[in-house]
């Protein structure tokens, strides 16, 4: 019997105690939190100081003098909730005005671009009708190369030294190259302003976020049923 007891103790000593003292997990078990003093019911964790007393205004956090309630049951001071709804209305109207101005700018820009395109087409037609394109050697060679019966071999006409002799080398405009230069301080490109979205002008409840109008408010009258409890701060 003594030998069997010693053998059992040796086997227990050789066994891993990982299951009893597991501390390599990324979370704490209920027993570990309870041993550390952090386990308890929600009522124990959240005391009465974490909640607004019943009947207090959700905006001013004080006992209302003229209480009103929303259809969802939230209590507000009439002056506070009306001021909040009015501020929301003014802010949304200002945002809607900015959105309308943005749409007008976009419409004007689209019209100006369309007019510029039409003027360009008219100018190209006028120049082509007057034969100005025929006098330009560069355009003439481009037309000859693109035409089926034109010259397609290129040859000496496409060589840079040939163009240099005729004075047809294109002049590089360095000002245009500097417009997209990151290192030029005066020409650094900036991001376009964020495009505004259409604004919903509906006023909403500060607590629930649902649609709320001034005429939806319900007047409330509170009566004290236990004055002693009221004097102690309520229950």
C-alpha positions as CSV (number, residue, x, y, z in Angstrom):
1,X,0.0,0.0,0.0
2,X,2.9,2.3,0.8
3,X,4.5,1.6,-2.5
4,X,1.3,2.3,-4.5
5,X,0.9,5.6,-2.6
6,X,4.4,6.7,-3.4
7,X,4.0,5.6,-7.1
8,X,0.8,7.7,-7.3
9,X,2.5,10.7,-5.8
10,X,5.3,10.4,-8.3
11,X,2.9,10.1,-11.2
12,X,1.1,13.3,-10.0
13,X,4.4,15.2,-9.7
14,X,5.4,14.1,-13.2
15,X,2.1,15.3,-14.7
16,X,1.9,18.7,-16.3
17,X,0.1,21.4,-14.3
18,X,-0.6,23.4,-17.4
19,X,-4.4,22.9,-17.1
20,X,-4.5,24.3,-13.6
21,X,-2.1,27.3,-14.2
22,X,-2.8,28.2,-17.8
23,X,-1.7,31.9,-18.3
24,X,-0.6,32.0,-21.9
25,X,-4.0,32.8,-23.4
26,X,-5.0,36.1,-24.8
27,X,-8.0,36.4,-22.5
28,X,-8.8,35.9,-18.8
29,X,-11.2,33.2,-17.7
30,X,-14.0,33.9,-15.3
31,X,-12.1,32.3,-12.4
32,X,-9.0,34.4,-13.1
33,X,-11.1,37.6,-13.3
34,X,-12.9,36.7,-10.1
35,X,-9.7,36.0,-8.3
36,X,-8.4,39.4,-9.4
37,X,-11.5,41.1,-8.1
38,X,-12.9,42.2,-11.5
39,X,-15.7,39.7,-11.8
40,X,-19.2,40.6,-10.8
41,X,-22.7,41.3,-12.0
42,X,-23.5,44.3,-14.2
43,X,-25.2,45.9,-11.3
44,X,-22.1,45.7,-9.2
45,X,-19.9,47.0,-12.0
46,X,-22.2,49.9,-13.0
47,X,-23.4,51.8,-10.0
48,X,-26.1,54.4,-9.8
49,X,-23.6,57.2,-10.7
50,X,-23.4,55.8,-14.2
51,X,-27.0,56.3,-15.0
52,X,-29.1,59.5,-15.3
53,X,-31.8,59.7,-12.7
54,X,-35.3,59.1,-14.0
55,X,-37.0,62.3,-15.2
56,X,-33.8,64.3,-15.8
57,X,-33.1,66.1,-19.0
58,X,-30.9,64.1,-21.4
59,X,-29.3,67.4,-22.6
60,X,-28.8,69.5,-19.5
61,X,-28.5,66.5,-17.1
62,X,-30.7,68.4,-14.6
63,X,-34.2,68.1,-13.3
64,X,-36.4,69.9,-16.0
65,X,-38.7,72.7,-15.0
66,X,-40.8,72.2,-18.1
67,X,-40.3,68.6,-19.1
68,X,-41.4,67.1,-22.4
69,X,-41.0,63.6,-23.7
70,X,-40.4,62.2,-27.2
71,X,-42.5,59.4,-28.7
72,X,-39.6,57.0,-27.7
73,X,-39.7,58.1,-24.1
74,X,-36.7,60.4,-23.7
75,X,-37.2,63.2,-21.3
76,X,-35.9,66.7,-22.2
77,X,-36.2,70.3,-20.9
78,X,-38.5,72.0,-23.4
79,X,-36.1,74.9,-23.9
80,X,-33.1,72.6,-24.4
81,X,-34.7,70.4,-26.9
82,X,-36.2,73.3,-28.9
83,X,-32.8,75.0,-29.0
84,X,-31.2,71.7,-30.2
85,X,-33.8,71.3,-33.0
86,X,-33.4,74.9,-34.1
87,X,-29.6,74.6,-34.2
88,X,-29.9,71.4,-36.2
89,X,-32.3,73.1,-38.6
90,X,-29.9,76.1,-39.2
91,X,-26.9,73.9,-39.6
92,X,-28.7,71.7,-42.2
93,X,-30.0,74.7,-44.1
94,X,-26.4,76.1,-44.3
95,X,-25.1,72.7,-45.6
96,X,-28.0,72.5,-48.1
97,X,-27.1,76.0,-49.3
98,X,-23.5,75.0,-49.8
99,X,-24.6,71.9,-51.7
100,X,-26.8,74.0,-54.0
101,X,-23.9,76.4,-54.7
102,X,-21.7,73.5,-55.5
103,X,-24.2,72.1,-58.0
104,X,-24.6,75.6,-59.6
105,X,-20.8,75.8,-60.0
106,X,-20.7,72.4,-61.6
107,X,-23.5,73.3,-64.0
108,X,-21.7,76.5,-65.0
109,X,-18.4,74.7,-65.5
110,X,-20.1,72.1,-67.7
111,X,-21.7,74.8,-69.8
112,X,-18.4,76.7,-70.2
113,X,-16.6,73.5,-71.2
114,X,-19.4,72.8,-73.8
115,X,-19.2,76.3,-75.2
116,X,-15.4,76.0,-75.4
117,X,-15.7,72.8,-77.3
118,X,-18.2,74.2,-79.7
119,X,-16.0,77.3,-80.3
120,X,-13.0,75.0,-80.9
121,X,-14.9,73.0,-83.4
122,X,-16.1,76.2,-85.2
123,X,-12.5,77.6,-85.2
124,X,-11.1,74.3,-86.7
125,X,-13.8,74.4,-89.4
126,X,-13.1,78.0,-90.2
127,X,-9.3,77.4,-90.4
128,X,-9.9,74.3,-92.6
129,X,-12.3,76.2,-94.8
130,X,-9.9,79.1,-95.3
131,X,-7.1,76.7,-96.3
132,X,-4.8,77.6,-93.4
133,X,-4.1,74.0,-92.7
134,X,-2.9,73.5,-96.2
135,X,-0.2,76.1,-95.7
136,X,1.3,74.4,-92.6
137,X,3.9,71.9,-93.7
138,X,3.6,69.8,-90.5
139,X,-0.2,69.3,-91.0
140,X,0.3,68.7,-94.7
141,X,2.7,65.9,-94.0
142,X,0.5,64.4,-91.3
143,X,-2.4,64.4,-93.8
144,X,-0.2,62.8,-96.5
145,X,1.0,60.1,-94.1
146,X,-2.6,59.3,-92.9
147,X,-4.0,59.3,-96.5
148,X,-4.0,55.9,-98.3
149,X,-2.1,57.4,-101.3
150,X,0.2,59.6,-99.3
151,X,3.8,59.0,-98.4
152,X,4.2,56.4,-95.7
153,X,7.9,55.7,-95.9
154,X,9.0,58.7,-93.9
155,X,12.6,58.8,-95.1
156,X,14.4,62.1,-94.7
157,X,11.3,64.1,-93.9
158,X,11.0,62.6,-90.4
159,X,14.7,63.2,-89.4
160,X,15.3,65.9,-86.8
161,X,18.0,67.6,-88.8
162,X,15.6,67.9,-91.8
163,X,13.0,69.6,-89.5
164,X,15.7,71.8,-88.1
165,X,16.6,73.1,-91.6
166,X,13.0,73.9,-92.3
167,X,12.5,75.6,-88.9
168,X,9.7,73.2,-87.8
169,X,11.1,71.9,-84.5
170,X,8.5,72.2,-81.8
171,X,9.4,74.7,-79.0
172,X,9.1,73.2,-75.5
173,X,7.2,75.5,-73.1
174,X,9.0,75.3,-69.8
175,X,6.3,77.2,-68.0
176,X,3.8,74.3,-68.8
177,X,6.4,71.8,-67.6
178,X,6.7,73.7,-64.3
179,X,3.0,73.6,-63.7
180,X,3.2,69.9,-62.7
181,X,6.5,70.2,-60.9
182,X,6.4,69.0,-57.3
183,X,9.4,71.1,-56.3
184,X,8.1,74.4,-57.7
185,X,6.6,76.2,-54.7
186,X,4.2,78.4,-56.7
187,X,3.1,75.6,-59.0
188,X,2.6,72.8,-56.5
189,X,-0.7,71.0,-57.3
190,X,-3.2,70.9,-54.5
191,X,-6.0,68.4,-53.9
192,X,-9.5,69.3,-55.1
193,X,-12.0,70.1,-52.4
194,X,-14.2,67.3,-51.2
195,X,-17.5,67.1,-53.1
196,X,-20.5,67.7,-50.8
197,X,-23.4,65.3,-50.7
198,X,-27.1,66.0,-50.6
199,X,-28.1,67.0,-47.1
200,X,-31.1,65.6,-45.3
201,X,-32.8,68.6,-43.6
202,X,-34.8,66.4,-41.2
203,X,-34.2,67.2,-37.5
204,X,-33.6,64.2,-35.2
205,X,-33.6,63.3,-31.6
206,X,-30.2,63.7,-30.0
207,X,-30.5,60.4,-28.1
208,X,-32.3,58.0,-30.5
209,X,-31.3,59.6,-33.8
210,X,-34.9,59.2,-35.1
211,X,-36.9,61.9,-36.8
212,X,-38.2,64.4,-34.3
213,X,-40.2,67.6,-34.8
214,X,-41.3,70.2,-32.3
215,X,-45.0,69.2,-32.6
216,X,-44.1,65.6,-31.7
217,X,-43.0,66.6,-28.2
218,X,-45.4,65.5,-25.4
219,X,-45.7,67.6,-22.2
220,X,-45.0,65.7,-19.0
221,X,-46.0,66.4,-15.4
222,X,-44.2,64.6,-12.6
223,X,-45.6,64.0,-9.2
224,X,-43.6,63.2,-6.1
225,X,-44.9,60.0,-4.5
226,X,-42.2,59.6,-1.8
227,X,-40.9,63.0,-0.5
228,X,-38.4,61.3,1.8
229,X,-36.8,59.3,-1.0
230,X,-36.8,62.5,-3.2
231,X,-34.9,64.4,-0.5
232,X,-32.3,61.6,-0.4
233,X,-31.6,62.0,-4.1
234,X,-34.2,59.7,-5.6
235,X,-34.2,55.9,-6.0
